[in-house]
Amino acid sequence: MMPEENPSATPAIPHQRRKRYAGKNPRRFEDKYKERDPQRYADTVAKVIASGKTPAGTHRPIMVAEILDALAPKPGDIAVDCTLGHGGHSQEILARIQPGGVLLGLDADPVELPKTEARLRALGFGAEAFIAKRSNFAGIAQALAAHGLAGADIVLADLGVSSMQIDDPARGFSVKLDGPLDMRMNPQRGQPASALLEKIGITALAALLDENADEPHAAALAAALAGKNFARTTALANAIRAALPAVKGDAATLSVRRVFQALRIAVNDEFSALDTLLRQLPACTKPGARIAILTFHSGEDRRVKKSFDAGLRAGIYATVSDGVIRSTAAEQNSNPRSAPAKLRWARRAP
Ligand SMILES: C[S@@+](CC[C@H](N)C(=O)[O-])C[C@H]1O[C@@H](n2cnc3c(N)ncnc32)[C@H](O)[C@@H]1O
């Protein structure tokens, strides 16, 4: 009897073979399963890193030596990593605050956070040393209080999005990969970028592109994009290029990147979260605490500089970094994503 004639018979599901590894350099995120299983395919991962790329599903921490230098972690410290991401910085800090230290790792992203928690637990960091918490860092004070931590000796924030988020087309951050135009760090909250674009007016969009990304063609782009429905990242990228027919090559690509950045900042309310964090730092840190903030955009860096300078004048901070610290040429060569990073640090008065 054929399965269709007998409902209790197991339907004949054709056996599906896993797709073959797509050559030496698979292009699609879903095909990069070797990179996403570093334990089994360490050689592949090492080759990807040596070629100046970031293995799929991971994030290479930026300016680790400079950040450790600024944060000076020591055994027993209470640390807050406001942007846990893949946990690269946290992993280094955790190793240095033992014995007795605790690291509270915050991240808004409910998709990546459990993977990072599992990764750090597998490295041996138990619940007494490492707490992973899904939270916006604007809620740092509540997060510390919820875990009975009176204040931090160390605070790190490495702003923006992780490579895992950018490289996963389903998250909608990538200017290159086709995916839904989402861009939310927490896809369970707020509105996706597609909804924001559909609702926004021309004047407001022009202001947003200018304020969030210093986009020189803000007016023309706002006129072409505001109020329109773009469901996919590639549809938006194509519309940006079409709106700027006289802008060619790299200049057009830069405009695409800037529009995506501006929308991402707006969708996630990134400037307001940073302002709240900066305001709360004095109350959330202990005397002598060290703070390091890595920014990727002039709008972020301006806010950090202003806050640290004001804290210095008010005697809250004893010292702050003299200007910005940049990644070395060697790091920029090996990890181009480190090139725009700007590090500033502050040390609380004793
Ligand atoms: C650049 S990555 C951090 C990478 C991390 N330092 C590492 O070594 O893997 C930034 C992370 O911060 C998170 N994030 C950005 N803004 C946030 C906010 N306001 N509150 C909490 N998490 C945030 C993002 O979801 C992302 O995972």
The ligand as an SDF file (V2000), in Angstrom:
LIG
                    3D

 27 29  0  0  0  0  0  0  0  0999 V2000
   31.0340   45.3000   18.7210 C   0  0  0  0  0  0  0  0  0  0  0  0
   30.0480   44.0900   19.5070 S   0  0  0  0  0  0  0  0  0  0  0  0
   30.9650   43.6760   20.9490 C   0  0  0  0  0  0  0  0  0  0  0  0
   32.0170   42.6400   20.7160 C   0  0  0  0  0  0  0  0  0  0  0  0
   32.6860   42.1530   21.9620 C   0  0  0  0  0  0  0  0  0  0  0  0
   33.4740   43.1740   22.5970 N   0  0  0  0  0  0  0  0  0  0  0  0
   33.5350   40.9410   21.6760 C   0  0  0  0  0  0  0  0  0  0  0  0
   34.7400   40.9710   21.9600 O   0  0  0  0  0  0  0  0  0  0  0  0
   33.0200   39.9660   21.1530 O   0  0  0  0  0  0  0  0  0  0  0  0
   28.7460   45.0390   20.1630 C   0  0  0  0  0  0  0  0  0  0  0  0
   27.7110   44.2480   20.9100 C   0  0  0  0  0  0  0  0  0  0  0  0
   27.0150   45.1480   21.7360 O   0  0  0  0  0  0  0  0  0  0  0  0
   25.6540   44.8960   21.6770 C   0  0  0  0  0  0  0  0  0  0  0  0
   25.0120   46.1880   21.9320 N   0  0  0  0  0  0  0  0  0  0  0  0
   25.0540   47.3010   21.1760 C   0  0  0  0  0  0  0  0  0  0  0  0
   24.3730   48.2970   21.7680 N   0  0  0  0  0  0  0  0  0  0  0  0
   23.8910   47.8050   22.9430 C   0  0  0  0  0  0  0  0  0  0  0  0
   23.1380   48.3540   24.0040 C   0  0  0  0  0  0  0  0  0  0  0  0
   22.7020   49.6110   23.9880 N   0  0  0  0  0  0  0  0  0  0  0  0
   22.8830   47.5710   25.0720 N   0  0  0  0  0  0  0  0  0  0  0  0
   23.3280   46.2860   25.1060 C   0  0  0  0  0  0  0  0  0  0  0  0
   24.0180   45.7100   24.1200 N   0  0  0  0  0  0  0  0  0  0  0  0
   24.3200   46.4590   23.0480 C   0  0  0  0  0  0  0  0  0  0  0  0
   25.3940   44.3330   20.3120 C   0  0  0  0  0  0  0  0  0  0  0  0
   24.2490   43.5160   20.3340 O   0  0  0  0  0  0  0  0  0  0  0  0
   26.6860   43.5510   20.0560 C   0  0  0  0  0  0  0  0  0  0  0  0
   26.5580   42.2330   20.4690 O   0  0  0  0  0  0  0  0  0  0  0  0
  1  2  1  0
  2  3  1  0
  2 10  1  0
  3  4  1  0
  4  5  1  0
  5  6  1  0
  5  7  1  0
  7  8  2  0
  7  9  1  0
 10 11  1  0
 11 12  1  0
 11 26  1  0
 12 13  1  0
 13 14  1  0
 13 24  1  0
 14 15  1  0
 14 23  1  0
 15 16  2  0
 16 17  1  0
 17 18  1  0
 17 23  2  0
 18 19  1  0
 18 20  2  0
 20 21  1  0
 21 22  2  0
 22 23  1  0
 24 25  1  0
 24 26  1  0
 26 27  1  0
M  CHG  2   2   1   9  -1
M  END
$$$$
